[in-house]
């Protein structure tokens, strides 16, 4: 598996909860073993009922299989968990990079703003000849990857 073959997609509450809870539990048993299985069993319902609904969660997949996930609470990484048999393969790096990606559009005629974003490290990825309202004001899509 190559990291470029990993798809990062939004969390789907209907289809992902049980699988991601399994990844969370298995990874948590290994990473901080001092917490222990009884405490993790207690935390499981909190993760499902409180954490997943409030966090912005992204799932790393390969050929449809969830490998891990990252949950964001605003700009704070609430947690990142990778299936133990997939750790060390770059999945966590891809999830962190995804969390750091920023994108925006700017009018190309607004040179001050355009140049400002470029100076921050944004790169132009595409252009379109009309704005969101159909006016002939070209826009550039810019993206910064973490």
C-alpha positions in Angstrom: 0.0 0.0 0.0 1.3 3.4 -1.0 0.3 6.5 0.9 -0.8 8.2 -2.4 -3.4 5.4 -2.7 -5.0 6.4 0.6 -8.3 8.3 0.3 -9.2 10.7 3.0 -13.0 11.2 3.3 -15.5 12.7 5.8 -16.8 10.5 8.6 -20.2 8.9 7.9 -22.0 8.4 11.2 -24.3 5.7 9.7 -21.5 3.4 8.3 -18.3 4.3 10.2 -19.1 4.3 13.9 -18.5 0.7 14.8 -15.5 0.3 12.6 -13.8 3.5 13.9 -14.7 2.5 17.5 -12.8 -0.8 16.8 -9.8 1.1 15.5 -9.9 3.5 18.4 -10.1 0.6 20.9 -7.4 -1.5 19.4 -5.0 1.4 18.9 -5.7 2.7 22.5 -5.0 -0.7 24.0 -1.5 -0.6 22.5 -0.4 3.0 22.5 -1.1 4.0 26.1 -1.3 0.6 27.8 -1.4 2.1 31.2 -5.0 3.2 30.7 -6.1 -0.4 30.6 -9.0 -2.2 29.0 -11.6 -1.6 31.7 -11.2 2.2 31.4 -11.4 2.0 27.6 -14.6 0.0 27.8 -16.0 2.8 30.0 -14.8 5.5 27.5 -16.3 3.7 24.5 -19.8 5.1 24.9 -18.4 8.6 25.5 -16.5 8.4 22.2 -19.6 7.2 20.4 -22.2 9.5 21.9 -20.3 12.7 22.8 -17.0 12.7 20.8 -18.0 11.7 17.3 -21.1 14.0 17.1 -19.1 17.1 18.1 -15.8 16.5 16.3 -15.0 16.9 12.6 -13.7 13.5 11.7 -11.9 12.4 8.6 -11.3 8.7 7.7 -8.3 7.3 5.9 -9.2 4.5 3.6 -7.5 2.1 1.2 -9.6 0.1 -1.2 -12.7 0.9 0.9 -11.1 -0.3 4.1 -10.9 2.3 7.0 -7.3 2.4 8.2 -7.6 5.2 10.7 -9.1 8.5 11.5 -8.4 12.0 12.8 -10.9 14.0 14.8 -10.7 17.8 15.0 -12.3 20.0 17.6 -11.9 23.4 15.9 -8.1 23.7 15.3 -7.3 21.2 18.0 -6.6 17.6 17.1 -8.8 15.7 19.5 -7.4 12.4 18.5 -5.7 10.4 15.7 -6.0 6.6 15.7 -4.5 4.2 13.2 -5.3 0.5 13.1 -2.4 -1.2 14.8 -1.6 -3.4 11.7 -1.4 -0.2 9.6 0.8 1.9 11.8 4.1 3.0 10.4 2.9 3.1 6.9 2.3 6.9 6.6 -1.4 6.9 7.3 -1.1 9.2 10.3 1.1 11.6 8.3 -1.6 11.7 5.5 -4.3 12.5 8.1 -2.3 15.2 9.7 -1.5 16.7 6.3 -5.1 16.6 5.3 -6.0 18.5 8.5 -3.6 21.2 7.6 -4.8 21.7 4.0 -6.3 25.1 3.4 -8.0 26.3 0.2 -9.7 29.5 -1.0 -10.7 31.4 -4.0 -9.6 34.9 -4.8 -10.4 37.3 -7.6 -7.3 37.4 -9.9 -7.7 41.1 -10.4 -7.2 41.6 -6.6 -3.5 41.5 -7.0 -2.8 42.6 -3.4 -4.8 39.7 -2.0 -3.6 37.2 -4.6 0.0 38.1 -3.9 -0.5 38.0 -0.2 -1.8 34.4 -0.4 1.0 33.3 -2.7 3.5 34.9 -0.2 2.0 32.7 2.5 2.7 29.5 0.5 -0.6 29.0 -1.3 -0.4 27.6 -4.8 -2.8 28.2 -7.6 -4.5 24.9 -8.6 -7.1 26.2 -11.1 -8.9 29.3 -12.5 -12.4 30.0 -13.7 -13.6 32.9 -15.8 -16.7 33.8 -13.8 -17.4 34.3 -10.2 -20.1 32.5 -8.1 -22.7 35.0 -9.3 -21.9 34.5 -13.0 -20.1 37.8 -13.4 -17.0 37.9 -15.7 -14.6 38.3 -12.8 -12.0 35.6 -13.0 -11.2 33.6 -9.8 -8.2 31.5 -8.9 -8.5 28.6 -6.6 -5.5 28.4 -4.2 -4.4 25.7 -1.9 -1.9 25.3 0.8 -0.8 21.8 2.0 0.6 21.2 5.4 
